[in-house]
Amino acid sequence: MAFPSSFVKTSIFWIAVIAVPLGVFYLLLAAVGLAPTPYTCITEMHGKVSDVAGFDFEVSETDCDTLAKDASISVFASKAGQAHKTLLFKYGPAGGDPFPLITPIDQHSVQISVPWISDVIFRRDGLKDLSVVYKIGVIEYPDANIEKNK
């Protein structure tokens, strides 16, 4: 069964009147960062440290480009050799070298050192049988309302 040509013409008309302007409007919003796109946030893994105090650590940086540029650095931990990662520390970078140094203190403790950060977004002081000590030189915007989880 063939559709009558008037149906096709009407369909094309409504697509042109509604869908095209909405698509153009979305593209304009996306171009200025007011609408989400697949490229709004990009996460890049910057390093891994293996088997420190029985845990593996991964450091990643996430850059988001919406209304304003926003970046954060996250430190994840997992039991050595396991895939499941848990967020330990998330902060806003500042200064020249924003990435943390992860060093063992003893069999069940590590130290995460960062010389200069913008702010602390999330901090966990321990994970299973691991204790985490933080050595942060300068926090530009200290906030007592950080999300803290033990």
N, CA, C and O atoms as a MOPAC input file, in Angstrom:
PM7 MOZYME 1SCF
protein

 N      0.84400 1    -1.17100 1     0.00000 1
 C      0.00000 1     0.00000 1     0.00000 1
 C      0.89100 1     1.23600 1     0.00000 1
 O      1.80200 1     1.34300 1     0.82200 1
 N      0.64900 1     2.13000 1    -0.87300 1
 C      1.43100 1     3.36000 1    -0.97900 1
 C      0.71600 1     4.48100 1    -0.23400 1
 O     -0.51100 1     4.58400 1    -0.25800 1
 N      1.51300 1     5.31900 1     0.42900 1
 C      0.93200 1     6.46200 1     1.11700 1
 C      0.57600 1     7.53200 1     0.09600 1
 O      1.29300 1     7.72100 1    -0.88700 1
 N     -0.50800 1     8.21600 1     0.32400 1
 C     -0.84800 1     9.30300 1    -0.59000 1
 C      0.19700 1    10.40200 1    -0.50200 1
 O      0.78700 1    10.62200 1     0.55600 1
 N      0.42100 1    11.07800 1    -1.59000 1
 C      1.44200 1    12.12400 1    -1.63700 1
 C      1.13500 1    13.25700 1    -0.67100 1
 O      2.06100 1    13.92600 1    -0.21300 1
 N     -0.13500 1    13.49600 1    -0.34400 1
 C     -0.46000 1    14.55900 1     0.60300 1
 C      0.05800 1    14.20900 1     2.00700 1
 O      0.46700 1    15.10000 1     2.75100 1
 N      0.04400 1    12.90900 1     2.37600 1
 C      0.57800 1    12.48200 1     3.66800 1
 C      2.08100 1    12.73900 1     3.73500 1
 O      2.58000 1    13.23500 1     4.74500 1
 N      2.79300 1    12.41100 1     2.68700 1
 C      4.23700 1    12.61300 1     2.63100 1
 C      4.55300 1    14.10000 1     2.70600 1
 O      5.45300 1    14.51100 1     3.43800 1
 N      3.82200 1    14.89700 1     1.95700 1
 C      4.04600 1    16.34600 1     1.97000 1
 C      3.77200 1    16.92300 1     3.34900 1
 O      4.52900 1    17.77300 1     3.81900 1
 N      2.71500 1    16.48400 1     4.00400 1
 C      2.37200 1    16.97300 1     5.35100 1
 C      3.44000 1    16.55400 1     6.34900 1
 O      3.81700 1    17.34200 1     7.21700 1
 N      3.93300 1    15.32500 1     6.23700 1
 C      4.97700 1    14.84800 1     7.15600 1
 C      6.25400 1    15.65200 1     7.00000 1
 O      6.86400 1    16.05000 1     7.99200 1
 N      6.65600 1    15.89100 1     5.78000 1
 C      7.86200 1    16.68400 1     5.53500 1
 C      7.68300 1    18.09700 1     6.05700 1
 O      8.61500 1    18.67100 1     6.62000 1
 N      6.52100 1    18.65400 1     5.88200 1
 C      6.24500 1    20.00600 1     6.37700 1
 C      6.42300 1    20.06800 1     7.89600 1
 O      7.09900 1    20.96200 1     8.40500 1
 N      5.81400 1    19.11100 1     8.62700 1
 C      5.89900 1    19.14200 1    10.09200 1
 C      7.31500 1    18.85300 1    10.59700 1
 O      7.73300 1    19.39800 1    11.61800 1
 N      8.03600 1    18.01700 1     9.89900 1
 C      9.43900 1    17.79100 1    10.27300 1
 C     10.23000 1    19.07600 1    10.10900 1
 O     11.04100 1    19.43300 1    10.96500 1
 N      9.99200 1    19.76200 1     9.01500 1
 C     10.70700 1    21.02100 1     8.77300 1
 C     10.30700 1    22.09300 1     9.77600 1
 O     11.14800 1    22.88800 1    10.19500 1
 N      9.05600 1    22.12700 1    10.16100 1
 C      8.56800 1    23.16700 1    11.07000 1
 C      8.95100 1    22.89900 1    12.52200 1
 O      9.22400 1    23.84300 1    13.26400 1
 N      8.97800 1    21.64200 1    12.94400 1
 C      9.22400 1    21.33600 1    14.36400 1
 C     10.62700 1    20.77900 1    14.60300 1
 O     11.37700 1    21.33800 1    15.40400 1
 N     10.98800 1    19.71600 1    13.94100 1
 C     12.23600 1    19.02100 1    14.25100 1
 C     13.47200 1    19.83400 1    13.89500 1
 O     14.42000 1    19.87900 1    14.67900 1
 N     13.48500 1    20.46200 1    12.76100 1
 C     14.67200 1    21.20900 1    12.34600 1
 C     14.96000 1    22.38300 1    13.28400 1
 O     16.10300 1    22.53400 1    13.71400 1
 N     13.96300 1    23.22700 1    13.62300 1
 C     14.26500 1    24.31500 1    14.57300 1
 C     14.70000 1    23.80400 1    15.95200 1
 O     15.57800 1    24.39500 1    16.57900 1
 N     14.09000 1    22.70900 1    16.42900 1
 C     14.51300 1    22.14000 1    17.72200 1
 C     15.94800 1    21.64100 1    17.65100 1
 O     16.71900 1    21.84200 1    18.59000 1
 N     16.31300 1    21.00200 1    16.56400 1
 C     17.68500 1    20.53100 1    16.39200 1
 C     18.68300 1    21.67500 1    16.34800 1
 O     19.74700 1    21.60400 1    16.96300 1
 N     18.34100 1    22.72400 1    15.62500 1
 C     19.21600 1    23.90200 1    15.55300 1
 C     19.33800 1    24.55000 1    16.92400 1
 O     20.42700 1    24.96700 1    17.31700 1
 N     18.21600 1    24.63900 1    17.66800 1
 C     18.24000 1    25.22600 1    19.00900 1
 C     19.14600 1    24.41500 1    19.94200 1
 O     19.92800 1    24.98900 1    20.69900 1
 N     19.04000 1    23.08300 1    19.88900 1
 C     19.90400 1    22.22500 1    20.70400 1
 C     21.37300 1    22.43100 1    20.34700 1
 O     22.21300 1    22.55000 1    21.23900 1
 N     21.68700 1    22.47500 1    19.07900 1
 C     23.07500 1    22.66700 1    18.65500 1
 C     23.62600 1    24.00300 1    19.13800 1
 O     24.79200 1    24.08600 1    19.52300 1
 N     22.80900 1    25.04100 1    19.12100 1
 C     23.25000 1    26.34200 1    19.64400 1
 C     23.51900 1    26.26700 1    21.14300 1
 O     24.53100 1    26.78200 1    21.61800 1
 N     22.61500 1    25.62700 1    21.89100 1
 C     22.82300 1    25.46500 1    23.33400 1
 C     24.07400 1    24.63400 1    23.62100 1
 O     24.84400 1    24.96600 1    24.52200 1
 N     24.27700 1    23.56800 1    22.86900 1
 C     25.45100 1    22.71600 1    23.06600 1
 C     26.73100 1    23.47900 1    22.74500 1
 O     27.75200 1    23.28100 1    23.40400 1
 N     26.68400 1    24.33600 1    21.75300 1
 C     27.88200 1    25.08100 1    21.36000 1
 C     28.36100 1    26.03300 1    22.44500 1
 O     29.55800 1    26.30200 1    22.54900 1
 N     27.43600 1    26.54900 1    23.25700 1
 C     27.83300 1    27.45900 1    24.33500 1
 C     27.88300 1    26.75600 1    25.68300 1
 O     28.07000 1    27.40500 1    26.71200 1
 N     27.71700 1    25.42400 1    25.68800 1
 C     27.86900 1    24.65600 1    26.92100 1
 C     26.63200 1    24.56100 1    27.78000 1
 O     26.73000 1    24.17500 1    28.94400 1
 N     25.46800 1    24.90000 1    27.25100 1
 C     24.24200 1    24.84900 1    28.03900 1
 C     23.43500 1    23.57000 1    27.82900 1
 O     22.40800 1    23.37400 1    28.48000 1
 N     23.87900 1    22.71200 1    26.94100 1
 C     23.21800 1    21.42700 1    26.72000 1
 C     24.28400 1    20.33800 1    26.74700 1
 O     25.39600 1    20.54600 1    26.26200 1
 N     23.95400 1    19.18900 1    27.30500 1
 C     24.97100 1    18.12600 1    27.38400 1
 C     25.29200 1    17.55100 1    26.01300 1
 O     24.43900 1    17.45800 1    25.13100 1
 N     26.53900 1    17.17500 1    25.87400 1
 C     27.00200 1    16.49500 1    24.67400 1
 C     27.83400 1    15.30100 1    25.12100 1
 O     28.19500 1    15.21200 1    26.29500 1
 N     28.14300 1    14.39200 1    24.22400 1
 C     29.00200 1    13.26900 1    24.62300 1
 C     30.39000 1    13.72600 1    25.04800 1
 O     31.11800 1    12.96700 1    25.68800 1
 N     30.76800 1    14.94600 1    24.70600 1
 C     32.10600 1    15.44600 1    25.00800 1
 C     32.10400 1    16.45800 1    26.15000 1
 O     33.09200 1    17.17000 1    26.33300 1
 N     31.01700 1    16.54000 1    26.92500 1
 C     30.93100 1    17.49600 1    28.01300 1
 C     32.00500 1    17.21900 1    29.06200 1
 O     32.67800 1    18.15000 1    29.50300 1
 N     32.17900 1    15.98600 1    29.46600 1
 C     33.21700 1    15.61300 1    30.42900 1
 C     34.09900 1    14.52100 1    29.82700 1
 O     33.60900 1    13.56500 1    29.22600 1
 N     35.39800 1    14.68300 1    30.00200 1
 C     36.34900 1    13.69100 1    29.51500 1
 C     37.21700 1    13.26200 1    30.69200 1
 O     37.80500 1    14.10000 1    31.37600 1
 N     37.29300 1    11.96100 1    30.92200 1
 C     38.12300 1    11.41700 1    31.99400 1
 C     39.31500 1    10.69800 1    31.37900 1
 O     39.17600 1     9.89100 1    30.45900 1
 N     40.49100 1    11.01400 1    31.91500 1
 C     41.72900 1    10.42400 1    31.41600 1
 C     42.49400 1     9.82300 1    32.59000 1
 O     42.71300 1    10.49000 1    33.60000 1
 N     42.89900 1     8.56100 1    32.45500 1
 C     43.68200 1     7.91400 1    33.50300 1
 C     45.12700 1     8.39400 1    33.39900 1
 O     45.72800 1     8.35600 1    32.32600 1
 N     45.67900 1     8.84900 1    34.53600 1
 C     47.03400 1     9.40900 1    34.52300 1
 C     48.08400 1     8.48800 1    35.11400 1
 O     49.27300 1     8.67700 1    34.85800 1
 N     47.68800 1     7.51600 1    35.88500 1
 C     48.70300 1     6.63100 1    36.43200 1
 C     48.12600 1     5.55300 1    37.32100 1
 O     47.00700 1     5.65700 1    37.82500 1
 N     48.92800 1     4.50900 1    37.49800 1
 C     48.57300 1     3.40300 1    38.38700 1
 C     49.76600 1     3.10300 1    39.26400 1
 O     50.91800 1     3.19000 1    38.83800 1
 N     49.46400 1     2.74800 1    40.49600 1
 C     50.48600 1     2.30000 1    41.43400 1
 C     50.00400 1     0.94400 1    41.92600 1
 O     48.88800 1     0.82400 1    42.43200 1
 N     50.84100 1    -0.07500 1    41.77900 1
 C     50.41200 1    -1.43400 1    42.10300 1
 C     50.99700 1    -1.93700 1    43.40900 1
 O     52.14800 1    -1.66800 1    43.75100 1
 N     50.16400 1    -2.67700 1    44.12600 1
 C     50.52200 1    -3.41100 1    45.33600 1
 C     51.28200 1    -2.57100 1    46.36900 1
 O     52.38900 1    -2.91800 1    46.78000 1
 N     50.67400 1    -1.48500 1    46.76700 1
 C     51.18200 1    -0.67700 1    47.87700 1
 C     50.28500 1    -0.97700 1    49.06800 1
 O     49.08700 1    -0.69500 1    49.03200 1
 N     50.85100 1    -1.54300 1    50.11400 1
 C     50.10700 1    -1.95100 1    51.30800 1
 C     48.94500 1    -2.88300 1    50.94400 1
 O     47.89000 1    -2.85600 1    51.57700 1
 N     49.15900 1    -3.70400 1    49.91600 1
 C     48.14300 1    -4.67800 1    49.51900 1
 C     47.04600 1    -4.12700 1    48.62300 1
 O     46.06000 1    -4.81900 1    48.36800 1
 N     47.19100 1    -2.90500 1    48.14000 1
 C     46.17600 1    -2.27600 1    47.29900 1
 C     46.80100 1    -1.72800 1    46.02300 1
 O     47.98200 1    -1.38300 1    45.98600 1
 N     45.97600 1    -1.65400 1    44.97400 1
 C     46.35000 1    -0.98500 1    43.72700 1
 C     45.64000 1     0.36800 1    43.70800 1
 O     44.50700 1     0.49100 1    44.17300 1
 N     46.31800 1     1.38000 1    43.16700 1
 C     45.76500 1     2.73100 1    43.12500 1
 C     45.74500 1     3.23000 1    41.69000 1
 O     46.64100 1     2.93100 1    40.90000 1
 N     44.71600 1     3.99000 1    41.36700 1
 C     44.58400 1     4.58500 1    40.04000 1
 C     44.25600 1     6.06500 1    40.19900 1
 O     43.40000 1     6.43700 1    41.00100 1
 N     44.94300 1     6.90500 1    39.43000 1
 C     44.72900 1     8.35000 1    39.47000 1
 C     44.17600 1     8.77100 1    38.11000 1
 O     44.75500 1     8.46000 1    37.06900 1
 N     43.03800 1     9.48800 1    38.13400 1
 C     42.45000 1     9.95900 1    36.88200 1
 C     42.06900 1    11.42400 1    37.00500 1
 O     41.84100 1    11.93600 1    38.10100 1
 N     42.00500 1    12.08400 1    35.86000 1
 C     41.60400 1    13.49600 1    35.80900 1
 C     40.36400 1    13.60000 1    34.94000 1
 O     40.30700 1    13.03400 1    33.84800 1
 N     39.36900 1    14.33300 1    35.43600 1
 C     38.14000 1    14.57400 1    34.69200 1
 C     38.03500 1    16.05800 1    34.40300 1
 O     38.09000 1    16.88600 1    35.31300 1
 N     37.88400 1    16.38800 1    33.12400 1
 C     37.69700 1    17.77600 1    32.69900 1
 C     36.30700 1    17.90200 1    32.10600 1
 O     35.93300 1    17.16200 1    31.19500 1
 N     35.53600 1    18.86300 1    32.64200 1
 C     34.19400 1    19.12500 1    32.14700 1
 C     34.15500 1    20.53000 1    31.56700 1
 O     34.73800 1    21.46300 1    32.11900 1
 N     33.47000 1    20.66000 1    30.46400 1
 C     33.39200 1    21.94300 1    29.78500 1
 C     31.92100 1    22.27200 1    29.56900 1
 O     31.38600 1    22.07600 1    28.47800 1
 N     31.26500 1    22.77700 1    30.62300 1
 C     29.86400 1    23.16800 1    30.49700 1
 C     29.81300 1    24.69300 1    30.53300 1
 O     30.37300 1    25.33400 1    29.64400 1
 N     29.17200 1    25.28800 1    31.51200 1
 C     29.14600 1    26.75000 1    31.60100 1
 C     30.52800 1    27.31200 1    31.88700 1
 O     30.90100 1    28.36200 1    31.36500 1
 N     31.27800 1    26.61500 1    32.71100 1
 C     32.65000 1    27.01900 1    33.02600 1
 C     33.50400 1    25.76400 1    33.00600 1
 O     32.98700 1    24.65500 1    33.14500 1
 N     34.78400 1    25.92800 1    32.83700 1
 C     35.68900 1    24.78000 1    32.87000 1
 C     35.74900 1    24.26600 1    34.30600 1
 O     35.82900 1    25.04400 1    35.25700 1
 N     35.71100 1    22.96300 1    34.44200 1
 C     35.75300 1    22.33900 1    35.75700 1
 C     36.62400 1    21.09600 1    35.64800 1
 O     36.43200 1    20.27100 1    34.75600 1
 N     37.57300 1    20.96800 1    36.55200 1
 C     38.45700 1    19.80000 1    36.53400 1
 C     38.51600 1    19.20100 1    37.93100 1
 O     38.37900 1    19.90500 1    38.93200 1
 N     38.71800 1    17.90400 1    37.98100 1
 C     38.91600 1    17.23200 1    39.26400 1
 C     39.86600 1    16.06500 1    39.05800 1
 O     39.97900 1    15.51100 1    37.96400 1
 N     40.54000 1    15.71000 1    40.13000 1
 C     41.44500 1    14.56700 1    40.12200 1
 C     40.92300 1    13.58100 1    41.15800 1
 O     40.58200 1    13.95600 1    42.27900 1
 N     40.86800 1    12.31400 1    40.76000 1
 C     40.34100 1    11.26600 1    41.63100 1
 C     41.39400 1    10.19600 1    41.86300 1
 O     42.15500 1     9.84300 1    40.96200 1
 N     41.42400 1     9.68800 1    43.08400 1
 C     42.29400 1     8.57500 1    43.44100 1
 C     41.38700 1     7.41700 1    43.84300 1
 O     40.58800 1     7.53200 1    44.77300 1
 N     41.52200 1     6.30100 1    43.12800 1
 C     40.74200 1     5.10400 1    43.40800 1
 C     41.66500 1     4.02800 1    43.96000 1
 O     42.86000 1     4.01000 1    43.66500 1
 N     41.09500 1     3.12500 1    44.76800 1
 C     41.86300 1     2.00900 1    45.31300 1
 C     41.08000 1     0.72100 1    45.13000 1
 O     39.84900 1     0.71000 1    45.13900 1
 N     41.82500 1    -0.36300 1    44.96400 1
 C     41.22300 1    -1.68300 1    44.91900 1
 C     42.19400 1    -2.65400 1    45.56600 1
 O     43.40400 1    -2.42700 1    45.56100 1
 N     41.67300 1    -3.71800 1    46.11400 1
 C     42.53400 1    -4.76500 1    46.64900 1
 C     43.45900 1    -5.21500 1    45.52000 1
 O     43.01800 1    -5.33000 1    44.37600 1
 N     44.71100 1    -5.46600 1    45.81500 1
 C     45.69600 1    -5.81600 1    44.78800 1
 C     45.17100 1    -6.93900 1    43.89500 1
 O     44.76900 1    -8.00000 1    44.37200 1
 N     45.18600 1    -6.67700 1    42.58600 1
 C     44.76400 1    -7.67300 1    41.61200 1
 C     43.27700 1    -7.73900 1    41.34800 1
 O     42.85100 1    -8.49000 1    40.47000 1
 N     42.46300 1    -6.97800 1    42.07500 1
 C     41.01800 1    -7.01600 1    41.87300 1
 C     40.57200 1    -5.83600 1    41.01200 1
 O     41.25700 1    -4.81500 1    40.94700 1
 N     39.43100 1    -5.97900 1    40.35600 1
 C     38.95900 1    -4.96100 1    39.41800 1
 C     38.09400 1    -3.88800 1    40.07800 1
 O     38.08800 1    -2.74500 1    39.62200 1
 N     37.36400 1    -4.23100 1    41.14100 1
 C     36.43600 1    -3.27300 1    41.76100 1
 C     37.20700 1    -2.13200 1    42.43300 1
 O     38.00900 1    -2.36300 1    43.33800 1
 N     36.95400 1    -0.89900 1    41.98100 1
 C     37.65100 1     0.27600 1    42.50700 1
 C     36.72100 1     1.06100 1    43.41900 1
 O     35.51000 1     1.10800 1    43.20200 1
 N     37.30600 1     1.68000 1    44.45100 1
 C     36.57300 1     2.54100 1    45.37000 1
 C     37.24400 1     3.90200 1    45.39500 1
 O     38.46800 1     3.99800 1    45.47500 1
 N     36.43700 1     4.95600 1    45.32600 1
 C     36.97200 1     6.31300 1    45.38200 1
 C     37.50900 1     6.60300 1    46.77500 1
 O     36.80000 1     6.43500 1    47.76800 1
 N     38.77600 1     7.04400 1    46.84800 1
 C     39.38800 1     7.43500 1    48.11400 1
 C     39.42300 1     8.94900 1    48.27900 1
 O     39.15700 1     9.47100 1    49.36100 1
 N     39.75100 1     9.64500 1    47.20100 1
 C     40.05100 1    11.06300 1    47.30600 1
 C     39.71500 1    11.72400 1    45.97900 1
 O     40.06300 1    11.21700 1    44.91200 1
 N     39.02800 1    12.87100 1    46.05800 1
 C     38.70700 1    13.64600 1    44.85900 1
 C     38.89200 1    15.10900 1    45.20200 1
 O     38.39600 1    15.58600 1    46.22300 1
 N     39.61600 1    15.82700 1    44.33900 1
 C     39.91700 1    17.22200 1    44.64200 1
 C     40.04800 1    18.03600 1    43.36200 1
 O     40.22700 1    17.49200 1    42.27200 1
 N     39.95600 1    19.33700 1    43.52100 1
 C     40.17500 1    20.25600 1    42.42000 1
 C     41.65100 1    20.57200 1    42.31800 1
 O     42.26300 1    20.95100 1    43.31600 1
 N     42.24400 1    20.42700 1    41.13700 1
 C     43.67700 1    20.67000 1    40.99300 1
 C     44.00800 1    22.16000 1    41.00900 1
 O     43.16900 1    22.99900 1    40.68100 1
 N     45.22700 1    22.47200 1    41.39200 1
 C     45.75700 1    23.84200 1    41.36000 1
 C     47.26100 1    23.72700 1    41.19100 1
 O     47.85200 1    22.69300 1    41.50100 1
 N     47.86600 1    24.77000 1    40.70900 1
 C     49.32100 1    24.77600 1    40.60800 1
 C     49.85100 1    23.95000 1    39.45800 1
 O     49.10800 1    23.46900 1    38.60300 1
 N     51.17400 1    23.80200 1    39.46900 1
 C     51.87500 1    23.18000 1    38.34800 1
 C     51.74800 1    21.67900 1    38.25800 1
 O     51.48400 1    21.16000 1    37.17300 1
 N     51.92600 1    20.95100 1    39.35900 1
 C     51.87500 1    19.49300 1    39.33600 1
 C     50.69500 1    19.03900 1    40.18700 1
 O     50.83700 1    18.88800 1    41.40000 1
 N     49.54000 1    18.82000 1    39.58000 1
 C     48.33700 1    18.55000 1    40.36500 1
 C     48.16100 1    17.11000 1    40.81500 1
 O     47.21500 1    16.80700 1    41.54100 1
 N     49.06200 1    16.20300 1    40.39400 1
 C     48.83200 1    14.79100 1    40.66900 1
 C     49.46200 1    14.35500 1    41.98500 1
 O     50.52600 1    14.84700 1    42.36200 1
 N     48.79800 1    13.42100 1    42.69000 1
 C     49.26700 1    13.00400 1    44.01100 1
 C     50.41200 1    12.00100 1    43.94900 1
 O     50.62600 1    11.32500 1    42.94300 1
 N     51.13000 1    11.93000 1    45.04400 1
 C     52.15500 1    10.91800 1    45.24900 1
 C     51.59900 1     9.96500 1    46.30200 1
 O     51.18100 1    10.39600 1    47.37600 1
 N     51.59500 1     8.67900 1    45.99600 1
 C     51.05600 1     7.66400 1    46.90600 1
 C     52.21500 1     6.82200 1    47.39200 1
 O     52.88700 1     6.16400 1    46.59900 1
 N     52.45400 1     6.84200 1    48.70800 1
 C     53.59200 1     6.11700 1    49.27400 1
 C     53.14400 1     5.27100 1    50.46600 1
 O     52.21200 1     5.64400 1    51.17800 1
 N     53.80400 1     4.13600 1    50.68200 1
 C     53.44400 1     3.30500 1    51.84200 1
 C     53.99900 1     3.90200 1    53.12800 1
 O     55.08100 1     4.48800 1    53.13900 1
 N     53.25000 1     3.74600 1    54.20000 1
 C     53.73000 1     4.11800 1    55.53400 1
 C     54.12600 1     2.84100 1    56.27200 1
 O     55.21200 1     2.75000 1    56.84400 1
 N     53.22800 1     1.86300 1    56.24700 1
 C     53.49900 1     0.54000 1    56.81300 1
 C     52.63700 1    -0.47100 1    56.06100 1
 O     52.12400 1    -0.16400 1    54.98500 1
 N     52.47100 1    -1.66900 1    56.61300 1
 C     51.72800 1    -2.73400 1    55.93000 1
 C     50.27100 1    -2.38500 1    55.66000 1
 O     49.68000 1    -2.90100 1    54.71200 1
 N     49.68500 1    -1.52000 1    56.47600 1
 C     48.25500 1    -1.23200 1    56.36300 1
 C     47.95100 1     0.25100 1    56.18800 1
 O     46.80800 1     0.67300 1    56.36600 1
 N     48.96300 1     1.04700 1    55.84200 1
 C     48.75100 1     2.49300 1    55.72900 1
 C     49.49800 1     3.06000 1    54.52600 1
 O     50.60400 1     2.63300 1    54.19700 1
 N     48.85900 1     4.03800 1    53.88000 1
 C     49.50300 1     4.77900 1    52.79900 1
 C     49.34000 1     6.26900 1    53.05800 1
 O     48.47400 1     6.70500 1    53.81600 1
 N     50.20000 1     7.02500 1    52.40600 1
 C     50.09600 1     8.47600 1    52.47100 1
 C     49.85200 1     8.99400 1    51.06100 1
 O     50.53700 1     8.60500 1    50.11500 1
 N     48.86400 1     9.87900 1    50.93300 1
 C     48.59500 1    10.55100 1    49.66700 1
 C     49.03500 1    11.99300 1    49.84500 1
 O     48.48200 1    12.72500 1    50.66600 1
 N     50.04000 1    12.39800 1    49.06500 1
 C     50.62000 1    13.73800 1    49.18700 1
 C     50.34200 1    14.55600 1    47.93700 1
 O     50.52800 1    14.08700 1    46.81300 1
 N     49.89100 1    15.79000 1    48.15300 1
 C     49.68700 1    16.74200 1    47.06800 1
 C     50.14100 1    18.09900 1    47.59300 1
 O     49.68100 1    18.53100 1    48.65000 1
 N     51.03500 1    18.78100 1    46.87600 1
 C     51.55400 1    20.04300 1    47.40700 1
 C     50.55600 1    21.19300 1    47.39700 1
 O     50.61700 1    22.06700 1    48.26200 1
 N     49.62600 1    21.20700 1    46.42200 1
 C     48.75900 1    22.37800 1    46.28700 1
 C     47.49500 1    21.96800 1    45.53600 1
 O     47.57000 1    21.47100 1    44.41200 1
 N     46.32700 1    22.17700 1    46.16400 1
 C     45.06000 1    21.86100 1    45.51100 1
 C     44.10500 1    23.03800 1    45.66500 1
 O     44.30500 1    23.92200 1    46.49900 1
 N     43.08100 1    23.02600 1    44.85400 1
 C     42.06900 1    24.07700 1    44.93000 1
 C     41.09400 1    23.79900 1    46.07000 1
 O     40.87700 1    24.65400 1    46.92800 1
 N     40.51000 1    22.60800 1    46.07900 1
 C     39.53700 1    22.25200 1    47.10600 1
 C     39.41700 1    20.74000 1    47.20900 1
 O     39.79100 1    20.01000 1    46.29000 1
 N     38.89400 1    20.28300 1    48.33000 1
 C     38.65600 1    18.85700 1    48.55200 1
 C     37.17900 1    18.60200 1    48.27600 1
 O     36.30800 1    19.24400 1    48.86200 1
 N     36.90700 1    17.66000 1    47.37800 1
 C     35.53000 1    17.32000 1    47.03500 1
 C     35.07000 1    16.09900 1    47.82800 1
 O     33.93400 1    16.05400 1    48.30100 1
 N     35.95200 1    15.10800 1    47.97100 1
 C     35.62200 1    13.87900 1    48.69400 1
 C     36.88800 1    13.31900 1    49.30800 1
 O     37.96000 1    13.36300 1    48.70400 1
 N     36.75300 1    12.78800 1    50.52300 1
 C     37.91100 1    12.17800 1    51.19000 1
 C     37.45700 1    11.00000 1    52.03100 1
 O     36.50100 1    11.09400 1    52.80100 1
 N     38.16500 1     9.88500 1    51.86900 1
 C     37.89600 1     8.67800 1    52.65800 1
 C     39.18000 1     8.36800 1    53.42000 1
 O     40.25300 1     8.29500 1    52.82000 1
 N     39.08100 1     8.18500 1    54.73600 1
 C     40.26000 1     7.97300 1    55.57200 1
 C     40.67700 1     6.51600 1    55.69000 1
 O     41.73900 1     6.21700 1    56.23500 1
 N     39.86000 1     5.61500 1    55.18800 1
 C     40.21500 1     4.20900 1    55.25100 1
 C     39.37700 1     3.38900 1    54.30300 1
 O     38.32200 1     3.82300 1    53.84000 1
 N     39.86400 1     2.19300 1    54.02200 1
 C     39.16400 1     1.26900 1    53.14100 1
 C     39.52900 1    -0.13200 1    53.57900 1
 O     40.69300 1    -0.52800 1    53.50300 1
 N     38.55000 1    -0.88100 1    54.03400 1
 C     38.77700 1    -2.22800 1    54.55400 1
 C     39.88600 1    -2.18000 1    55.60200 1
 O     39.71900 1    -1.53100 1    56.63400 1
 N     41.01700 1    -2.85100 1    55.36300 1
 C     42.10700 1    -2.84000 1    56.34500 1
 C     43.21400 1    -1.85900 1    55.95000 1
 O     44.37200 1    -2.05100 1    56.32200 1
 N     42.86600 1    -0.81600 1    55.20400 1
 C     43.83300 1     0.19600 1    54.78000 1
 C     43.50400 1     1.53400 1    55.43700 1
 O     42.36100 1     1.98800 1    55.40100 1
 N     44.51100 1     2.15600 1    56.03300 1
 C     44.36800 1     3.51100 1    56.56400 1
 C     45.03800 1     4.48300 1    55.60500 1
 O     46.10300 1     4.19600 1    55.05800 1
 N     44.40800 1     5.63500 1    55.40500 1
 C     44.93800 1     6.63000 1    54.48300 1
 C     45.23500 1     7.91200 1    55.25200 1
 O     44.38000 1     8.44400 1    55.96000 1
 N     46.46500 1     8.39500 1    55.09600 1
 C     46.89500 1     9.64800 1    55.70500 1
 C     47.08700 1    10.64100 1    54.56200 1
 O     47.69700 1    10.31600 1    53.54300 1
 N     46.56900 1    11.83700 1    54.73700 1
 C     46.68200 1    12.86100 1    53.69600 1
 C     47.69300 1    13.91700 1    54.10800 1
 O     47.68200 1    14.39800 1    55.24100 1
 N     48.55800 1    14.26800 1    53.18200 1
 C     49.52500 1    15.33600 1    53.38800 1
 C     49.31500 1    16.33900 1    52.24800 1
 O     49.81800 1    16.16700 1    51.13700 1
 N     48.55700 1    17.39000 1    52.56500 1
 C     48.20800 1    18.39600 1    51.56200 1
 C     48.86600 1    19.70100 1    51.97300 1
 O     48.62800 1    20.21200 1    53.06700 1
 N     49.69600 1    20.23500 1    51.08800 1
 C     50.42000 1    21.45900 1    51.39700 1
 C     49.49700 1    22.66100 1    51.56400 1
 O     49.39800 1    23.22000 1    52.65600 1
 N     48.82100 1    23.06100 1    50.48900 1
 C     47.94000 1    24.23100 1    50.50500 1
 C     46.60400 1    23.84500 1    49.89900 1
 O     46.54700 1    23.21300 1    48.84400 1
 N     45.52000 1    24.23400 1    50.58000 1
 C     44.17400 1    24.10400 1    50.03700 1
 C     43.66100 1    25.52600 1    49.83700 1
 O     43.41700 1    26.24600 1    50.80600 1
 N     43.49800 1    25.92900 1    48.57400 1
 C     43.08900 1    27.30100 1    48.28000 1
 C     41.72100 1    27.64700 1    48.85500 1
 O     41.52800 1    28.74300 1    49.38200 1
 N     40.78000 1    26.73000 1    48.75900 1
 C     39.41600 1    26.97200 1    49.23000 1
 C     39.00500 1    25.86800 1    50.20500 1
 O     38.22800 1    24.98300 1    49.84700 1
 N     39.52500 1    25.91600 1    51.43900 1
 C     39.14500 1    24.87200 1    52.40100 1
 C     37.66400 1    24.98600 1    52.74700 1
 O     37.11800 1    26.08400 1    52.85000 1
 N     37.03500 1    23.85000 1    52.92200 1
 C     35.60400 1    23.83200 1    53.19700 1
 C     35.32400 1    22.73200 1    54.20500 1
 O     35.71300 1    21.58200 1    54.00000 1
 N     34.66500 1    23.07500 1    55.27200 1
 C     34.33700 1    22.09800 1    56.30200 1
 C     33.22100 1    21.15700 1    55.83900 1
 O     32.93100 1    20.17000 1    56.51500 1
 N     32.59500 1    21.44900 1    54.70300 1
 C     31.45400 1    20.65200 1    54.24400 1
 C     31.83000 1    19.60800 1    53.20300 1
 O     30.97500 1    19.19000 1    52.42200 1
 N     33.09600 1    19.17400 1    53.17000 1
 C     33.45900 1    18.14700 1    52.21000 1
 C     32.74800 1    16.85200 1    52.55900 1
 O     32.38400 1    16.61400 1    53.71100 1
 N     32.56000 1    16.03700 1    51.56700 1
 C     31.95100 1    14.74300 1    51.80700 1
 C     33.02100 1    13.81000 1    52.31800 1
 O     33.98500 1    13.51400 1    51.61100 1
 N     32.85800 1    13.34400 1    53.54500 1
 C     33.86700 1    12.50100 1    54.17400 1
 C     33.22400 1    11.16100 1    54.50900 1
 O     32.11800 1    11.10600 1    55.04800 1
 N     33.92000 1    10.10100 1    54.18900 1
 C     33.39400 1     8.77500 1    54.39800 1
 C     34.48900 1     7.90100 1    54.98800 1
 O     35.60900 1     7.88200 1    54.47700 1
 N     34.18700 1     7.19600 1    56.03200 1
 C     35.18100 1     6.29900 1    56.65400 1
 C     34.83700 1     4.87400 1    56.36700 1
 O     35.54900 1     3.96800 1    56.80100 1

